[in-house]
Every structure is written in C-alpha cells, then in structure tokens.
Amino acid sequence: MNPARGSLLGIEHLEASEILRILKFARRMNPDRPRPLLKGKRVLLLFYEASTRTRSSFEIAAKSMGAHTILIQAIGSSIEKGESLLDTGYTVRAVGADIIVIRHPNAGAPYIMAQHIDVPVINAGDGLHEHPSQALLDAYTILRNKKTFKGLQVAIVGDIFHSRVARSACHLLSKFGVKIVLCGPPELVPDIASTLAPGVRVTRHIEDALRGSDVVMLLRVQKERLSGLNIDLPEYVARYQMTPARLKMAKKDAIVMHPGPIIRGLELTSEIADGAQARILEEVRLGVPTRMAILARAMGRMR
Amino acid sequence: MKGAEKERTSLLIKGGHLIDPAARIDAPMDVLLKDGRVAEVAAPNKIKGADETFDARGLIVAPGFIDLHVHLREPGQTYKETIATGTAAAAAGGFTSVCTMPNTVPVVDSVEWIEWLRQPERGAVVNVFGIAAATRASKGATLTDFRALHTAGAVAVSDDGKPILDDRIMREALILGGELNFPVVQHAEDTRMTENCSMHAGARSFRLGLRGMTAAAEASIVERDVQLAMQIPNARLHVAHLSTADALKSVRRGKRAKARVTFEVTPHHFTLTDEDMRDYDSSYKMNPPLRSASDREAILAALADGTVDAIATDHAPHAAHEKEMEFERAAFGITGVETALALAITRLHREKRIPLARIVDLFTAGPARCFDLRGRGSLVRGAAADVTVFDPKKKWTFDVAKSRSKSKNTPFDGWQLTGKVVATVVGGKIVYSA
C-alpha cells in the first residue's frame, strides 16, 4: 500500500517546491492565534523513544489547531507487552486516529507503518535515518536569518553518523544548492557521508568547515547510540568543540544552530550556547508553527 | 515393503539434450533409469523397452540438482517450514538433493537428530542430507562428535547462522575434519564487528540510517580460515554463501595453493546489490547481506571463470510476522529453492553468456564434489536415478502465492524469469512435473 496522502516520512523524496510550500504556510501559523484547521481531529503521538522538544512541539501544534492529542509511549502501553509495530498501528487506527506521529528507534519504522495504515503518518524521528520536521524547522530558522538559501554554506559539526537530523538537513539543504560541509572524526563522520546528497563534503578540520560558513550546526555526541564505538571525548572537545575563538573562523554574521539537547562543555561552550549568534531557542520556537503546517498538510488543510 | 521392492519399474527420459558436465556430455541422449539407478545413457532411440517414458523433446536433461545450503527448520520451527514442505519446494525448483543446516530447535548436533532427519515420517520428497553442528548446540565452545556424526551420515559440519569464531576451535575442527575427510562449513562473519547491523555497510546503509556489516567482517574470517586450511594437512574448508570480493581473493589464494577450499554463492548475491532494497522491505534482508555492485561483479567473474564450486540457495523461510516489521528487527533470510535455476539462467546464461553446461555443473557435479556426495551429480551408469529436466527458454513469472514453501519471504515475487523446471526425478520416480 502507498503511504496516505499528507504523510511526511522523510525529506529525501520530498520535492523542493513542496518544502517551500510547507515553509510558506508555517510562516502564516502562530500558536498564539489559534486556527481550528484540525478541529475535532485525533492526532496520535506514538513515541517509542524519549523526546522533549519534538513531542511537546507536535502536541502544542496539534492543540492550537483544535485537534485532540493522544500520547502513547512504549513504556506503560501494550508495546511494553510485546505488541508489534503494525498491531499497534492497526489498534490506534481502529481507535480513530486521523494522523499518526511516530518517533521510533528503528530506521524505517514510519515507512512500515505507512505501508499498512491508511492514515497520514508523520515521521518524528526514526533511528539514524531521518527527522524531517526538524529539518523543516531548521530551514525556517535559516530563512528567517539569511533570507535566502542562495549562496549559503552550512557547516554541520559532530556526530553525523548517528544523526537523523544531519541526514534530513543534508537532503533538504542540498535541494536548494546549499554547500554543506560535514566535520568530525572518521568514526562519527565516515567518508561515505559525502554521498548523501549533491554538494555535501567531508572534512576533519574544524577551520576548514567553518571558513566561509553562514550557518554552523552543532550536533550532540550520541553516547547512547555509539554501541561499541570508542570515542575519546577529551580529544573530541579539543578538536571540535565550538568556542568563541573558533566561531570567529566562520562568517561574521554566522548563526549557530543545534537540534538539542545540548551538552554544555562537550560540543559547545556556554558562551556559544548563550551567545548572540546562537539560534537554538529560536529553532525550538519555530518548531511549533512548522509542525502546525505539517499537521495541516497531513489533513489536506494547508491552503 | 517387500512387495514394493520387488516392483521393478523403469523410466526412460527420451528425446532430450543431456548436459552432464562431469561425464563431459553435452549432446542429445536418452537416459534409462531402473531400480533407482541409472541403467543406461545412449544416443537417441537406442534404448527400447521401458515401463514408462518421459518425453523430453526440446528440453535439457541434467543430473539431479544439489543444494548444499537449505534451512528446512525441522526439528522445532515447523511454523516456518517442514521437511515435507521445504523438499516439495526444492523439487519444484529442480533439486533432487538438499543439505539441511543444523540451526534448528534443538540444534542438530547428535547422531540421533541426524538419523531423525532421514526418517520416512518426515515426508521428504527429495534426498535430505544432514549437516551437523560443528560445536555443541552451535555455541562455539566444544566440538561435537565428528566421528560419530560422520559415520551416521552427516555430510558436513557447520554452525551456520553463526560463525565458528574462536581460532582454536576452528583449528581443531579443521584438524579433526581433515582426519575424517569431513568438510567444515563456515558462516564467515566476524560477529564482533556486525552487532546490530542489518545490511551491507556502504553508501546505501548510511543513507537509510541502518548500521552496516562491512565486507571486512566476512573477509577477515575467510582469510583466517583459508590460512588454517593451507597449514593443516587434509583440512577441508567450505565457505558458505561467499558474498564479497575480498573474501573471494582469499579463497582464490587458497585454491592456487592447492588447499582443499571450496565455496558456494547464492542466486541473490549474484542477482541483487545493496542498492536494490526499497522502503525498508525486509524481503531484501539476509545474512550475508546484499553487497555492493563491485562485490557482485567479482562473484559474476568467479562464476564465469570456473572458480565458484557451487550455487547454493541458503533457502531461509520465515513466517510473515517475523518479516513484516521494523527492518532492523526483522529476521534474516529469504526463500530460494524455487527461483535458483531461473535466476541462474536469466542472469548468468542469458545476460552474462555463461554456458549452460557451466551452470549445470554449479548445480550438480560442483556441489557433489564439495560434500563428497557419491553417486550423485552425474548420470553415469550406476549413479542415483536423480534427474532434473528443464526448459532453458521458457519465460515465466514467479508467483510466491503458488510457492510450495510454507513461507513467502522472497524479493523475487512477480519477477519475470527465463528457464523453468519441467520435471524432477528422485530415485527414478517423478516427484515434480510442471
């Protein structure tokens, strides 16, 4: 079965024009001025993995459009008892879900769901694969600060291998001709990462990544996903931590982004996190209107 | 029983084109089968007076196909497959003999289980040869009783599904196997490097966010094993489902050094690559995984130049509920006995111009040599009356709904293929006809 119309499974296969349509609609959305676009609809938030930002953001987005939200987490539900992904999907569909928002530790889980369940499925992060709503809100943040994608260079520094945020960001920015420089040690940034999309390049040197960059996106070292990889954290800090001195290597008006959660003292210092160039909380803020647009699109109300 | 034994029936396979590579025959020939043996092979119309005649005009007649690597799931996992259903599927694929892997529940690691596999109650329609576990319960710690298992009729030992990882255990297995002329079959995977991995490590796995099994995880084990086989007198190493160019290099080196190293490749590894999987479809998930295009090219070259010893399917049935799930959690393995010949003809013969005789060799004499299956793999007088008759030009579409296997986990459903089995004869009896 093909995914239901309005599903958002990833950025890779999304047209650039559709991305712009979502971003344009997101600009019109404001959670403080509720619009009942999803009045009476049921949005199922199916979270197999911990989340603060994404979950609350989807929840607020849905509620500000008049939808009911139902949160199902792995712990404390039938999932814990061994119910399969699809059976959970069939169950929430039978209960009356109009949209399923799913966060899952396994790559591709939203695809499996969307192939079997006839309501729109929104990927809220699947394993190491994609995190499309994050890429869209990051694009929104970049456009608010830089006006256009034209001529931009974005450095993404940190644990690319384990990052669905990085994969989605590369796909999205590449569609608009943005130059993308991935930076980190080989364990976290394998050479093969440059094959992800046109315009993506890999470097081991932070100066190389920062020089000429308009946006510096930092990623957390995902200790919980390393599974056997031995990363020398002090060495990582010495070579890649974002500090005020390093940030000077980027363009003067460069902005610093981070999908969170941030770990102060590891991938960035407090001066950076709280500094004038940081847009970390702006990203979180823009997450809500972006997700309003995503949910409205799921119900065919993005007009 | 007595009455049945006395019943003498003969079957004449008439008018076909016989390809018997071991006997160096590639010509129109009639084959007479009698009392479970090959009674006579002769030029057309020379043989008269059989009880039954099979008209093989326009068809290829070959020694019965042998699959060195199947999972029939018995004992213990009959919801996936049984010896009856798995061998029925094998017969439909032209296989007259299959060698079944011991990673069952419980593991086939004793004489009792090897004998159990052969009991008539199992309902096998083709010959079933048991491969015994190399270590107790395939835990990799203590060797099984090779001598007793060999005497009981096991054709090889293997911990398939898992590697024999420990250097010392592998060395001991090859030494003991060498003394008994008993092949040790290795599932070459350094599992210390493949934890949580679900496909080949490459651009595609990176893009999909799936942890990848590196080619090195296979090649390092094959290299070690080939080194051991070169050092240990008479050791017999058989590498199961070889899938990487690097592992192939080690095997080539071993063969050049006259070590007794054989290996098999699967139809899916010579047909597909890691780029072929779409939308996290777990019917493309198997172990070893689909590899890169350059690995496949290396395997195709080895098939063409005669290095490969056998095509084996690694037929690995799984129930739908073990496959229709998150890709990373889904079971490894696909079914394969019904599509093997057609994939070989379609991909190797028609596309790569590998002669039919070479393909027949890879299904017959090649595998028979790997495991010393005496009296099989060639239709010389006195050999087992196992024959595969196929139409190398027949176009057909594989429909998994019609599969005889209990399980439907295949990436080849709906594929248009060329080359179809017309009849499968085991012990002189037709057990499958299209």
Interface residues (C-beta under 8 A of the other chain):
Chain A: E12 S84 L85 L86 H104 N106 A107 G108 A109 Y111 I112 Q115 H116 D126 G127 L128 H129 E130 F161 R164 R167 P190 I192 A193 T195 L196 S227 G228
Chain B: E195 N196 G202 A203 F206 R207 L208 G209 L210 R211 D279 Y280 H321 E324 M325 E326 F327 E328 R329
